Amino acid sequence: MKTQAHFENIQSIIIDELSTSQKSIKIAIAWFTDDDIFELLCSKANEGIAIELLVMNDRINKNSNIDYDKLNQLGSKVWLIENANSRRSIMHNKFCIIDHSTIISGSYNWTKQAQKNNESITIIKENTELAIDFEQEFEHLKNTLISNYEEEITPNIELIGLRLETLKNTILLEDLDDINYQLEKLKKQTSSFLHNDLMNNLNNIIEEIENQHFSLSIELIDNFTRKLKSLIIFIDPETQAIKLEIKALELQISSLEDEYAYMEKIIYLFQVEHDKLLGNIILQILELRKNRLKKEKEIIPEMEDEYKNSEQEYKNYQESYEISIKDVVIDLSVEDKIKIDKLFRKASKICHPDIVSESQKDEATKIFIELKKAFEKNDIKTVEKIYQNLQKGIFVAVGENVTEKNKLLSILLVLRSKRNSLENSLNELRNDETYLKVNQIYEWSDYFEIKKQELIQILDEEINLINNE
């Protein structure tokens, strides 16, 4: 699974992802007033991409410049949902599924105004099972929110499961004739529910088998049959929807935390390099200035405060410098830098304290702190070791074992609040003076060399001031 949080240039990132679509796009979004994105959807619909869009039929969308019916005229489907206060709202279902595989979710509404807000999206790829979950939720939204939506009769899902198992066995036996025979049987068996929420996923399986992508086909069949088995047992659909949003929020929070940790790491590495190359010169300057002011205040008592400030500045910098030069940051190759980033992102999605069950938070916090320190110091061996241990299944996701709706709702509210808080924190860090400064420096070595020459000049000036007294 690949996940990536984005909190800048979100509109262009959404456009880039939608542009890659080859089959279908499903969007459930409360407010959609971004005409650039809408025009792209119209263009994709004109290419034959199947597009389905659920939006609120409210004042905000009505007053936009978008003619939603244009998509209907191009053969796609747009549903304008009436006021859902008395029915299940899609306010918090801001998601998109592209080609049954890529998921876009987050706090970002697809509006012009949203580009100015502190919001984010998370893009999830290579998670077939989660994509199926989102597709099923999309179909459920249509069933519950659209009064004139008529679902086709669903065939016997147990028989479909048996057919898929048979098809999987023929693929494993590499019997092409039997594969084609079973595939035709499956097509006939499922032709009666073209609009069912399962059909798009079945079509995906059929297409991959026809293209002889057999390894991927087996993975898709395994994921699909698991879903079929879960449908046999009744589960409250709203509870399932809450669980799905919790899963999405857990991924969003983890990805946002990754971005925050990465930004903090840049600042940390810059500070370590700064102290290593320039710290000794700065300390000399501060010491000379302190000593010079000490002599001057004996002659001019009014300079007592200035001397005390310089003395404190020297002590503070000396303490931080002595701590900083003890920090050891491992030099990594370009390949290892990419590797440690990937390992950290994967590990943090397992052990982040905000996404594990309550009973495991303390243990997760300890591991996450250790992971973050190792990541900052480029300790790739420790990061890899932590990730390997986490793969053993130490932690359970916060909503995994909870079934009561009221408890799930409590978890949901906490996670939404945490996600929003993280977005604000990221925005503050992004506008932090130090981060802005570091982010604008293209080549650190050139910057430090220039600063070194400037500091040497200041040091010489201090020495001249003392010598001339």
Phi, psi and omega per residue, in radians:
M1 nan 2.399 3.062
K2 -2.033 2.236 3.065
T3 -2.268 2.512 3.122
Q4 -2.565 2.191 3.076
A5 -1.546 2.530 3.102
H6 -2.334 2.300 3.127
F7 -2.292 0.138 3.036
E8 -2.341 2.612 3.091
N9 0.909 0.703 -3.032
I10 -1.125 -0.705 -3.121
Q11 -1.008 -0.826 -3.101
S12 -1.166 -0.564 3.117
I13 -1.204 -0.737 3.082
I14 -1.064 -0.771 3.126
I15 -1.057 -0.748 3.128
D16 -1.074 -0.755 -3.121
E17 -1.180 -0.775 3.129
L18 -1.093 -0.584 -3.113
S19 -1.130 -0.405 -3.101
T20 -1.422 -0.165 -3.044
S21 -1.042 2.384 3.101
Q22 -2.062 -0.239 -3.041
K23 -2.254 -1.051 -2.995
S24 -2.662 2.739 3.054
I25 -2.419 2.183 3.067
K26 -2.103 2.236 -3.057
I27 -2.267 2.221 2.980
A28 -2.108 1.913 -3.029
I29 -2.532 2.397 -3.096
A30 -1.148 -0.936 -3.085
W31 -2.145 2.224 -3.092
F32 -2.353 1.695 -3.138
T33 -2.184 0.172 -3.122
D34 -1.475 1.798 -3.054
D35 -1.215 -0.430 3.092
D36 -1.129 -0.804 3.119
I37 -1.155 -0.697 -3.120
F38 -1.108 -0.730 3.130
E39 -1.105 -0.622 3.069
L40 -1.119 -0.735 3.102
L41 -1.057 -0.717 3.100
C42 -1.081 -0.713 3.113
S43 -1.101 -0.744 3.127
K44 -1.182 -0.660 3.090
A45 -1.090 -0.666 3.118
N46 -1.140 -0.429 3.105
E47 -1.456 -0.107 3.129
G48 1.772 0.106 3.090
I49 -1.280 2.305 3.140
A50 -1.362 2.029 -3.079
I51 -2.081 2.315 3.053
E52 -2.219 2.309 -3.064
L53 -2.330 2.209 3.045
L54 -1.953 2.082 3.093
V55 -2.381 2.810 3.110
M56 -1.314 2.421 3.089
N57 -1.632 1.190 -3.080
D58 -2.146 -3.084 -3.048
R59 -1.030 -0.730 -3.080
I60 -1.056 -0.875 -3.131
N61 -1.232 -0.652 -3.137
K62 -1.113 -0.621 -3.101
N63 -1.464 0.014 3.108
S64 -1.380 2.989 -3.139
N65 -1.520 0.077 -3.034
I66 -1.470 2.298 3.023
D67 -1.717 1.578 -3.042
Y68 -1.040 -0.479 -3.097
D69 -1.142 -0.308 3.132
K70 -1.025 -0.664 3.112
L71 -1.165 -0.696 3.086
N72 -1.043 -0.723 -3.138
Q73 -1.134 -0.427 3.133
L74 -1.595 0.168 3.061
G75 1.634 0.028 3.089
S76 -1.670 -3.050 -3.066
K77 -2.209 2.246 3.022
V78 -2.174 2.258 3.079
W79 -2.052 2.110 3.067
L80 -1.643 1.962 -3.030
I81 -1.485 2.216 3.103
E82 -1.203 2.975 -3.119
N83 -0.817 2.076 -3.019
A84 -1.754 0.361 -3.105
N85 -1.043 -0.624 -3.115
S86 -1.655 0.008 3.122
R87 -2.280 -3.091 -3.069
R88 -1.266 2.149 -3.052
S89 -1.483 2.603 3.052
I90 -1.759 0.253 -3.072
M91 -0.931 -0.698 -3.063
H92 -1.749 0.154 3.120
N93 -1.770 1.138 -3.134
K94 -1.601 1.558 -3.115
F95 -2.573 2.858 3.126
C96 -2.515 2.430 3.059
I97 -2.076 2.194 -3.124
I98 -1.959 2.163 3.064
D99 0.947 0.622 3.095
H100 1.035 0.296 -3.032
S101 -2.456 -0.671 -3.110
T102 -1.724 2.269 -3.125
I103 -2.006 2.311 3.001
I104 -2.020 2.135 3.097
S105 -2.503 2.918 3.128
G106 2.638 -2.898 -3.105
S107 -1.557 -0.121 -3.002
Y108 -1.378 2.089 2.946
N109 -1.481 2.618 -3.047
W110 -1.496 1.174 -3.118
T111 -2.210 2.843 3.055
K112 -1.136 -0.696 -3.122
Q113 -1.097 -0.613 -3.073
A114 -1.061 -0.419 3.131
Q115 -1.119 -0.343 -3.123
K116 -1.715 -0.104 -3.059
N117 -1.608 2.863 3.060
N118 -1.500 1.371 -3.098
E119 -2.238 3.045 -3.079
S120 -2.633 2.896 2.957
I121 -2.312 2.720 3.002
T122 -2.152 2.289 3.115
I123 -1.832 2.175 -3.083
I124 -2.024 2.216 3.138
K125 -2.265 2.804 3.067
E126 1.061 0.651 3.039
N127 -2.314 1.432 -3.042
T128 -1.036 -0.728 -3.083
E129 -1.127 -0.736 3.132
L130 -1.179 -0.634 3.102
A131 -1.080 -0.704 3.088
I132 -1.104 -0.719 3.098
D133 -1.000 -0.803 -3.119
F134 -1.173 -0.656 3.110
E135 -1.127 -0.703 3.115
Q136 -1.151 -0.664 3.100
E137 -1.149 -0.653 3.106
F138 -1.059 -0.802 3.130
E139 -1.140 -0.660 3.111
H140 -1.121 -0.670 3.094
L141 -1.058 -0.717 3.115
K142 -1.102 -0.746 -3.116
N143 -1.123 -0.666 -3.022
T144 -1.603 -0.387 -3.041
L145 -1.861 -0.293 -3.083
I146 -1.929 1.963 -3.046
S147 -1.180 -0.529 -3.076
N148 -1.759 0.225 3.116
Y149 -1.425 2.107 -3.102
E150 -1.914 2.012 3.122
E151 -1.454 2.413 3.123
E152 -1.225 2.814 3.132
I153 -1.137 2.288 -3.117
T154 -1.517 2.265 3.111
P155 -1.267 3.045 -3.132
N156 -1.138 1.924 -3.044
I157 -1.244 -0.430 3.103
E158 -1.154 -0.696 3.124
L159 -1.161 -0.653 3.094
I160 -1.104 -0.715 3.108
G161 -1.051 -0.755 3.116
L162 -1.117 -0.707 3.124
R163 -1.085 -0.733 -3.135
L164 -1.152 -0.695 3.105
E165 -1.092 -0.720 3.099
T166 -1.097 -0.761 3.137
L167 -1.087 -0.713 3.124
K168 -1.069 -0.751 -3.125
N169 -1.128 -0.649 3.119
T170 -1.187 -0.577 3.081
I171 -1.153 -0.757 3.134
L172 -1.106 -0.567 3.108
L173 -1.414 -0.144 3.115
E174 1.035 0.653 3.117
D175 -1.701 1.669 -3.028
L176 -1.088 -0.685 -3.140
D177 -1.111 -0.769 -3.133
D178 -1.219 -0.583 3.092
I179 -1.048 -0.837 -3.136
N180 -1.115 -0.669 3.135
Y181 -1.123 -0.861 -3.131
Q182 -1.142 -0.575 3.139
L183 -1.152 -0.729 3.107
E184 -1.137 -0.649 3.081
K185 -1.079 -0.741 -3.138
L186 -1.112 -0.712 -3.139
K187 -1.069 -0.765 -3.134
K188 -1.176 -0.662 -3.085
Q189 -1.180 -0.474 -3.042
T190 -1.896 0.058 -3.056
S191 -1.217 -0.192 -3.057
S192 -1.589 0.028 3.114
F193 -2.402 1.056 -3.085
L194 -1.095 -0.397 -3.122
H195 -1.829 0.061 3.135
N196 -1.193 2.665 -3.085
D197 -1.127 -0.312 3.129
L198 -1.488 -0.334 -2.947
M199 -1.157 -0.686 -3.141
N200 -1.050 -0.671 3.129
N201 -1.239 -0.642 3.063
L202 -1.128 -0.735 3.098
N203 -1.032 -0.650 3.125
N204 -1.109 -0.764 3.104
I205 -1.069 -0.833 -3.119
I206 -1.036 -0.769 -3.115
E207 -1.101 -0.747 -3.122
E208 -1.166 -0.630 3.099
I209 -1.175 -0.758 3.118
E210 -1.062 -0.555 3.095
N211 -1.497 0.069 3.117
Q212 1.042 0.599 2.992
H213 -1.588 1.307 -2.917
F214 -1.266 -0.626 3.137
S215 -1.098 -0.806 3.109
L216 -1.141 -0.633 -3.137
S217 -1.068 -0.734 3.139
I218 -1.125 -0.723 3.111
E219 -1.082 -0.763 -3.140
L220 -1.144 -0.686 3.124
I221 -1.120 -0.776 3.134
D222 -1.035 -0.809 3.131
N223 -1.109 -0.713 -3.078
F224 -1.191 -0.738 -3.127
T225 -1.162 -0.561 3.052
R226 -1.088 -0.697 3.114
K227 -1.144 -0.713 -3.138
L228 -1.062 -0.733 -3.138
K229 -1.107 -0.642 -3.128
S230 -1.224 -0.419 -3.131
L231 -1.329 -0.374 -3.118
I232 -1.175 -0.572 3.109
I233 -1.621 2.307 -3.133
F234 -1.229 2.262 3.058
I235 -2.297 2.310 3.126
D236 -0.949 2.066 -3.071
P237 -1.086 -0.544 3.132
E238 -1.237 -0.633 3.062
T239 -1.089 -0.732 3.110
Q240 -1.105 -0.672 3.129
A241 -1.136 -0.699 3.115
I242 -1.121 -0.762 3.119
K243 -1.067 -0.677 3.131
L244 -1.130 -0.742 3.123
E245 -1.156 -0.615 3.077
I246 -1.077 -0.779 3.093
K247 -1.007 -0.798 -3.125
A248 -1.116 -0.737 3.136
L249 -1.134 -0.670 3.099
E250 -1.049 -0.743 3.110
L251 -1.185 -0.700 3.117
Q252 -1.088 -0.833 -3.121
I253 -1.067 -0.806 3.137
S254 -1.064 -0.748 -3.136
S255 -1.183 -0.682 3.099
L256 -1.158 -0.685 3.081
E257 -1.105 -0.653 3.082
D258 -1.043 -0.785 -3.137
E259 -1.114 -0.715 3.139
Y260 -1.120 -0.775 3.129
A261 -1.098 -0.671 -3.140
Y262 -1.147 -0.725 3.121
M263 -1.160 -0.720 3.087
E264 -1.101 -0.640 3.136
K265 -1.127 -0.709 3.111
I266 -1.035 -0.791 3.124
I267 -1.101 -0.762 -3.120
Y268 -1.090 -0.854 -3.131
L269 -1.081 -0.666 3.109
F270 -1.113 -0.751 -3.119
Q271 -1.148 -0.717 3.110
V272 -1.074 -0.795 3.137
E273 -1.148 -0.699 3.124
H274 -1.044 -0.845 -3.108
D275 -1.183 -0.641 -3.126
K276 -1.142 -0.702 -3.056
L277 -1.606 -0.525 -3.017
L278 -2.111 -0.267 -3.010
G279 -1.003 -0.749 -3.100
N280 -1.116 -0.682 3.132
I281 -1.184 -0.742 3.132
I282 -1.081 -0.722 3.137
L283 -1.093 -0.704 3.099
Q284 -1.092 -0.747 -3.139
I285 -1.082 -0.805 -3.114
L286 -1.141 -0.635 3.126
E287 -1.201 -0.765 3.114
L288 -1.087 -0.736 -3.129
R289 -1.127 -0.723 3.114
K290 -1.066 -0.826 -3.117
N291 -1.145 -0.649 3.136
R292 -1.157 -0.785 -3.137
L293 -1.176 -0.517 3.085
K294 -1.081 -0.741 3.103
K295 -1.196 -0.724 -3.075
E296 -1.167 -0.610 -3.095
K297 -1.264 -0.370 3.054
E298 -1.221 -0.482 3.099
I299 -1.573 -0.692 -3.128
I300 -2.078 1.683 -3.086
P301 -0.996 -0.485 -3.134
E302 -1.086 -0.241 -3.118
M303 -1.573 0.142 -3.123
E304 -0.992 -0.808 -3.128
D305 -1.109 -0.729 -3.139
E306 -1.105 -0.673 3.112
Y307 -1.136 -0.803 -3.129
K308 -1.065 -0.679 3.095
N309 -1.110 -0.748 -3.134
S310 -1.172 -0.634 3.114
E311 -1.143 -0.764 3.120
Q312 -1.149 -0.709 3.116
E313 -1.061 -0.727 3.122
Y314 -1.107 -0.820 -3.130
K315 -1.083 -0.779 -3.132
N316 -1.076 -0.799 -3.106
Y317 -1.199 -0.659 3.131
Q318 -1.056 -0.769 3.129
E319 -1.090 -0.842 -3.116
S320 -1.181 -0.632 3.138
Y321 -1.138 -0.773 -3.131
E322 -1.110 -0.615 3.072
I323 -1.227 -0.750 -3.056
S324 -1.125 -0.730 -3.072
I325 -1.222 -0.250 3.086
K326 -1.441 -0.315 3.119
D327 -1.172 2.293 3.126
V328 -1.945 2.028 3.087
V329 -1.896 2.156 -3.074
I330 -1.334 2.342 3.051
D331 -1.347 2.247 -3.134
L332 -2.055 2.642 3.008
S333 -1.265 2.923 3.114
V334 -1.028 -0.711 -3.129
E335 -1.122 -0.733 -3.133
D336 -1.241 -0.528 3.062
K337 -1.112 -0.720 3.092
I338 -1.152 -0.711 -3.109
K339 -1.133 -0.781 -3.102
I340 -1.169 -0.602 3.068
D341 -1.070 -0.801 -3.127
K342 -1.137 -0.762 -3.137
L343 -1.103 -0.737 -3.139
F344 -1.098 -0.795 -3.126
R345 -1.079 -0.730 -3.138
K346 -1.167 -0.767 -3.104
A347 -1.162 -0.725 -3.085
S348 -1.133 -0.468 3.137
K349 -1.312 -0.174 3.109
I350 -1.751 -0.673 -2.961
C351 -1.979 0.128 -3.124
H352 -1.117 2.267 -3.055
P353 -1.053 -0.378 -3.122
D354 -1.385 -0.197 -3.050
I355 -2.091 0.135 3.108
V356 -1.824 2.923 3.139
S357 -1.126 2.723 -3.031
E358 -0.993 -0.691 -3.080
S359 -1.197 -0.278 -3.072
Q360 -1.886 0.065 -3.041
K361 -1.057 -0.766 -3.105
D362 -1.069 -0.814 3.136
E363 -1.134 -0.729 3.131
A364 -1.105 -0.681 -3.141
T365 -1.071 -0.783 3.128
K366 -1.048 -0.812 -3.112
I367 -1.169 -0.705 -3.115
F368 -1.145 -0.696 3.101
I369 -1.094 -0.761 3.101
E370 -1.086 -0.744 3.118
L371 -1.071 -0.786 -3.094
K372 -1.145 -0.718 3.107
K373 -1.102 -0.758 3.126
A374 -1.116 -0.683 3.110
F375 -1.104 -0.772 3.139
E376 -1.045 -0.672 -3.062
K377 -1.577 0.145 -3.134
N378 1.063 0.504 3.138
D379 -1.434 1.427 -3.003
I380 -1.155 -0.557 3.140
K381 -1.143 -0.761 3.127
T382 -1.172 -0.733 3.117
V383 -1.059 -0.760 -3.137
E384 -1.149 -0.695 3.130
K385 -1.126 -0.759 3.117
I386 -1.072 -0.770 -3.131
Y387 -1.086 -0.745 3.132
Q388 -1.090 -0.692 3.103
N389 -1.165 -0.668 -3.129
L390 -1.161 -0.494 -3.138
Q391 -1.173 -0.209 3.135
K392 -1.323 -0.094 3.070
G393 1.502 0.762 -3.123
I394 -1.219 -0.702 -2.975
F395 -1.904 2.641 3.082
V396 -2.011 2.372 -3.127
A397 -1.064 2.639 -2.992
V398 -0.990 -0.636 -3.096
G399 -1.761 0.135 -2.996
E400 -1.187 -0.752 -3.055
N401 -1.797 0.082 3.136
V402 -1.629 2.324 -3.134
T403 -2.100 -0.389 -3.112
E404 -1.253 2.261 -3.038
K405 -1.050 -0.736 -3.094
N406 -1.140 -0.631 3.091
K407 -1.212 -0.675 3.099
L408 -1.110 -0.691 3.109
L409 -1.110 -0.672 3.093
S410 -1.095 -0.775 3.101
I411 -1.071 -0.734 -3.127
L412 -1.040 -0.809 -3.129
L413 -1.111 -0.693 3.117
V414 -1.115 -0.762 -3.117
L415 -1.188 -0.673 3.082
R416 -1.071 -0.767 3.132
S417 -1.083 -0.741 3.130
K418 -1.113 -0.752 3.121
R419 -1.051 -0.798 -3.139
N420 -1.133 -0.683 3.111
S421 -1.120 -0.715 3.117
L422 -1.114 -0.719 3.103
E423 -1.038 -0.743 3.112
N424 -1.155 -0.719 3.133
S425 -1.115 -0.719 3.110
L426 -1.107 -0.710 3.126
N427 -1.117 -0.711 3.103
E428 -1.123 -0.772 3.139
L429 -1.154 -0.656 3.129
R430 -1.105 -0.513 3.132
N431 -1.735 0.088 3.097
D432 -1.136 2.429 -3.054
E433 -1.016 -0.736 -3.125
T434 -1.146 -0.805 -3.127
Y435 -1.109 -0.746 3.115
L436 -1.033 -0.730 -3.139
K437 -1.112 -0.871 -3.113
V438 -1.103 -0.718 -3.078
N439 -1.166 -0.407 -3.128
Q440 -1.500 -0.201 -3.112
I441 -1.465 2.064 -3.085
Y442 -1.350 -0.822 -3.105
E443 -2.201 1.922 -3.070
W444 -1.065 -0.726 -3.077
S445 -1.066 -0.713 3.112
D446 -1.146 -0.724 -3.129
Y447 -1.079 -0.832 -3.093
F448 -1.168 -0.569 3.101
E449 -1.160 -0.727 3.103
I450 -1.130 -0.780 3.139
K451 -1.109 -0.637 3.130
K452 -1.082 -0.775 3.126
Q453 -1.127 -0.675 3.109
E454 -1.122 -0.730 -3.129
L455 -1.210 -0.640 3.080
I456 -1.070 -0.688 3.108
Q457 -1.126 -0.736 3.107
I458 -1.131 -0.686 3.109
L459 -1.074 -0.762 3.111
D460 -1.088 -0.664 3.140
E461 -1.146 -0.703 3.096
E462 -1.114 -0.728 3.122
I463 -1.102 -0.713 3.137
N464 -1.154 -0.668 3.117
L465 -1.077 -0.730 3.127
I466 -1.181 -0.726 -3.118
N467 -1.184 -0.485 -3.102
N468 -1.530 -0.068 -3.126
E469 -1.326 nan nan
